[in-house]
């Protein structure tokens, strides 16, 4: 039989390499081709399972060698889905039987025409930022997701103005209580190494009455700033946060000026800055297939069905380029994160290898949202519906500078959790959420460190 050609358009990302690496598990006779615009691809390493769904891993740049797939370094120019061909910019033609679009997403950069405004998305853009920062005294960071938060944490020896449209920092992942924990830790860590004792731990609950909408987020990858020097040109680091505001305008300064940019905010403030870092979300790289496959009206991503197949038969999609309109569970939502790129790549490979009449079903990773990352140097784990909603109750356990635990409970059952620090609670909480165990008789005691929950439910 003729083989399967898997294709990845731009960057050789996690979703594309996961499809290529896992197709042989489901079809040992498949001929697999991975197309990447770069000579290196993203590879998942040090994958560590922390539960049935929860996992942590590193992402590294690697050169494809001794792989189970053929590798073509080239840029895609066009697709012809009726002829089943992919044309590269050098004129070469790749024929396929089945195709997976995994071209990722690009930064939604504010004011891209200015040479002093940069977006952060991949290794190359971080390298560019590193070279720029060495000459910067004032940096403006715009955005409130994982990349913006980690950049504010990792950068040093410069004055940072962090511009966010929300009332609290890192709102893509954390609520107001957790953002205060992170902000306090950021301030206190620099002035004290004192270790908190268990007696400082607070346990309390709150019931939410206001509905809050979820926000799509994005992440460059775990510990993406490691190995880079993000030092500015000043002697120390200072941070100002401008809450509930946005950038109204950016203007390049005249040659010979002290700074490169004049940044005007919609709260009336005017900033003099050397560089503006735009970390305001991503846009799916679906331009090449616009008009050829169905795209989402919401975010412009390639719409996929429950087999990760697009509106064109035998053309699949995975990772940041795709938009998933279906839900297996209220405890799952799509966020453009590396964790989901890995999960979708694995499932897309399984679906591509399956016969058309095979009723392939989404696996458990689509039943429970999970994400493990780092924020301000802390390990952060997100589970299920980690953002509260009207009618839910939140239980908190907080040890300043050490750990933050939030459970979101509805109708006596854990629906979600936010864990900051080395809590070692993710596997236990994942079980409680997946099994929908009734914990109403425990209440706040579920977070009491003296109560062994594992023994209780065993």
N, C-alpha and C positions, 0 to 999 in steps of 0.2 A: 504494500500500500504506500501511497505517497505520504510524505511526512508532514508534520506541523511546523510552520515557520512562525516563531514568536518574534514580535518586532517591538523595539522601544525607540522612540524618536529622538528625544533630546535629553542627554545627560546620563543615560544608563543608571537610572535610579533604583530604589529598593523594590518597587513593584515590578519593574521589568526584569531585573535579575532574579527575583524570587520566582516569577513565572518560568523563566528559562531553566533555572536550577531544579525546579520541582516537577516539570512536565515528565521527565523520565520515570519518576515514581509511579505515574499513572499510565504512561504509555512508553514502554521500553523500546519500541520500534520507531519512535518519532524522530524526525530530523529537525533540529531546533536551530534557529538563527536569531541572534540578538543584534540589533542595530543600535549603535550609540553614537551621539554626536561628539563624544569625547573618547580618548584612548583609555581612560580609566572608568570603572563603574563602581557604584555603591554596593558594598557587600555587608551583610549582617553578620556580626561576629559576637562571640561571648553571649549567645542567647541563653538566658536563664529563666526557667519556668518557676513562677512564684505561686502558681495555682493552676486551675483548669484553663483559665483564659489569661490571667495576669502574667506578663513576662517583662524582662528588661533585657536590653541588648545594646551593643555598640554598632556604629555604622562607620565603615572605613572605606577609603578610596583604594581600589585594587586594580591591577592590570589583569585582564582575563587570560589565564594560562591554565592548560590542562583541564579545561572545563568540559562539561557534557554538551555544550552547544557551540555552534560556529559563531564567530564574532566578526562583525563588520563595523568599522569606524567610519561613519559617514552621516551626512545631514540629509534628512528626508525633504524632498521637494514637493512630492504630491502622492496621493493615493488614488488608485482606480479600483474601486470595490467590485465592479462588474467583471473586470478582467483579472481580478485578484493579483494586482501588482503594486509594488512600491517603487517609486522612482526617486533616486538620490540626486543631489545637486551636481554630481560629477557625470550624470547621465546614465549610470548603471541601473539595471532593473532587477528587482528581487521578486520572485514569484512565491506565493504562499497558498496553502490550503485553508489554514486558520490563522488569524491575526489577532494580536493583543496590543491595543493602544495603551501605552504607559508613558506618555510624554510629559507627565507631571504638570506643574504650574509655575508661574513666574510672579515675582513680587509686584504688588499693586503700588508702584512707586509714585509718590506725589511729585509734581513738577519735574518730570523726567528730562525736560530740556536744559535744566541747569546742570553744569558739570560738577557742582558742589553738593548735589543731592544724590545719595546712593541708596540702593536697596540691598538687603541682605537675604540671600537665599541658598547659595551653594558655597563650596570651598573657595572658588575663584573670587567671589564677591567679598568674602572675609579677608582674603589675602590683599585685595584692593583696599579695604578699609584699614587693615594693619599699616599699610604704607602711608595712607593719608593721616592717620591719627598721630603719627610721630611729629607732625608739624602743627597739630591742633591744640589750642588752649580752650576753646569753647565749642562744645558739641551739642547739637539739638537732636534729641531722639523723639520720634513721633510714632505712636502705636502702643498697645497695651497687652499684647500677647506674649508668647513664650520668648520669641527672639528679642523683642524690645526689653523685656524684664531681665533676661540674661546678659544683654549688652550693657545695661545700666550697672549690673552687678560686676561684670568682668572688666570693664574699662577703668583705667586709672590715670592719675596725673593729668587731669583736665577738669574743667567745669562743665557739668552736664545739666542741661535743662530738659526735663522729660515732659513732653506734652501728651496728655491723655484726655480723651473725651468723656471719661467716666468719673465717678466720685471716688473710686478707689483704684489702687495699682493692681496689675495682673488680673484684671476682671474676666478675661477669657477663661481662666482656670479657677480662680478663687473668689470667695465672697468678701464682704467688708471686714468680717472678723479675722479671717485668715490673712487678708492683705495687711491689716494692722500688725499681726504677728510677724509677718515677713519684714515690714518696714521697721518695726522696733528692733528686730534681730539685726537688720542691716546697720542701724545706728549703734546698737549696743556692742556688737561684735568687735567693732573697731576700738572701743574704749575699755572693754573688760573681757577677761578670760574666765570669769567666775562661773563655776558649774552650778546649775540649779539642782535643788534636791526635790524629791517627790512631794515634800510638804508644800511646795509652791504650785503644785498642779491644781488646776481648776477644772471642775466638772459641772456643767450646767446645760440647760436646754432652752430652746425658744421655738415658738410656733409661728410659722409664716402666714401672713394674711394677704400680702400683695403678690400678684403674679409677676414673674420676671421672665423675659424671653431669653432663650439660649443664643449664644453667639458662636459662629464658626471660628475656629482658630487654626493656627498653622505652627509648625516647628521645624527648624533646620535639622535637628537631630540631637541625641543625648550628648551633653558636654561638648557642643560644637566649637566652643572657644578655646578648648585645651590645645596647647601646642602653638597658640598664636600670642603675640605680644600686643596687647591692646592699650599701650601706654601713650598718653598724650605728651604735650610739650611743656606742661606746667610742673610745679614741684609737688603738688598734692591734688587730691580729688575732692570736689565739692558737688553737691547735688541739689537742684531746685526742681520741684514738681509743680507743673501747671495743670490743675484739675479742671475737668468739665470745659475744655476748650479745644479748638482745632486751629490749624494753620490757615490763615486767611490769604496770605500771599508771600512769595519769596522773590527777592530781587538780588541779582549779583552786584556786589559793590564795585566801584570803579577801581581801576588799577592803582596800586599804591596805598589803598585803604588798609586799616589795621586788620580788618576781618574780610572774609570772602562773601558773606551773605547777610542780608537784612531780612529777618523772618518776622512777619506780622501775624499776631494771634487775634482770634475773634473776640478776645476779652480786652482788646485795646493795647496790650503790651507789645513792644517791639524789641526783638533780640538781635544782637550782633553775634554772628556765629561763623566758625571756620567751615563746618560741614553739617548738613542735615541728613540724618539717617532715617529713612522711611521704612518702617516695619509695620505696615498697615494692611496686612493680609495678602492673599494671593489670588491670581486669576488663572483658571485652567487653560493649558496650552491646547485649545481646541480649534484654533483658527484654520489649520490645514484640513479639517474635516467638516467645517461649517457648510451647511447645505447638502452634506452627503450622509450624515447620521443625525439622529434626533439629539438636540441639545437642550439642557435644562433652561427653563425661563427664569429660574431663580438665580443661578450662578454661572450659567454658560458652560457647565461641564457636560461631558458626554453621558447621556442617560443610559443606564444599564438595567436589565431585568434581573430576576432572582438567580440567573446563571452567570451574571456579570457579562451578558451578551448585549450588544448594542442593537439598534433598530435594523442593522444590516446583519443577515445571517452569517455566522462564522467569523464575525468581527467582534472581539471582546474588548473590554477596557478595565483598567485597575489603577489604583493610586489616585493622586491628586487631580488627574484629568477627568475622572469619572464623577458622576452625580448619581447618588442612590436614592430613588424616590420611595422605595419600599422599606418597611420596618418589620422585623421578626418579633420585636419586643419594644415596649415603652422604655426599657432600660438601656437602649442603644440609640446612638445618633452618629451621623457622619461628621467627623472633624478631619481636616486635612493634616494628618499627623503621620509620622513615620511608622508608628505602631499599626495603623490601619492600612498603610501601603503594604506592609508585610502580610497582614491577614488577607487582604484582598488579592494580593499576588498569588498566594497559596491556593485560595479558593478558585481564582480564575484558571489556574493551571489544571485543577481537578475538573472544572467544567469543560475546558477546551478538549481534554482527553476523553471525556465521556461521550457515548453515542447520543444522537439527538433525542432518542426516545427514552433515555435514561433519566429518571426523575431526580436529578441532582438537587440537594437541598442545602441551603446555607448552614455552615457549621456553628458551633456554640459561640464563636467570637463575634457573631452578629446578633447574639441574644443579650450580651452584656457589654456595655462600653467599658473599656479599660485603657489606661495610658499610664506609663511610668516615665518620669522625666526628672529634670532638676530645675529648681528655681532658687536663686540667691544662695546657691551652694547646698541647698537641702534636697534630699530625695523627695519626690512628690509622686503619689499614686492617686489616680482618679478612678472611681468605680461607679458604674450605673448612672443614675440621675443625681449627680453630685451637686447640682445647683438646685436649691430649694424652690418650692412652688407653693401657691396658695393651698392651705390645708395640710401641708407637711409640717413635721416637727423636727427640729435639729438638736442633736445631743453633741456637746463639745467636751473635749478634754485637752487642756492646754498647759504645757510646761514651757514657760518663756525660754527662748533661745535653744530649746531642745526638741520639742515635738508639738504637733497640732493635729488633733483628730476631730473630724466632724462626721457624724452619721446623719443621713436624711431618712427619716422614718415616716411611713404613711400606713394608716390602718394596722398599726402594730407590727409592721414588717419593714426591714431595712431595704430601702430603694436605691441608696447611693452612699458614697463615702468620699471624703477628701482626707488624705493622710500626708502629713509633712514631717520629715525626719525619719529616724529608724524605728518605726513603730512595730514592725513585724506582725501587723494585724491584717495584711491584705488577703492572705489565704483564708483565714477564718471568716472575714467579712464577705469575701467572694462566695463562700459556701452558704452563708446566711441569705445573701441576696438571691443566688440561683435557686436555692431550695425554698425560698419565701417562708422561712421559719418565723413563727409567731414569737415575738420577743416582748409583747406588751406587758407581761408580768414582771419583766426585769426593769424596764424604764432606763433611767440614767445609770443604774448599776451595771449595765452591759459594758460601760467604759471604766468601771472600777478595776484598777490594776491588781487588786487582791482577789478578784473573782476570776477563776479559770474557766473562761467560756467554752473552750474546747472540751474539757471534762464535763461541763454542764450539759452540752448538747450531745455528747457521746452517750 
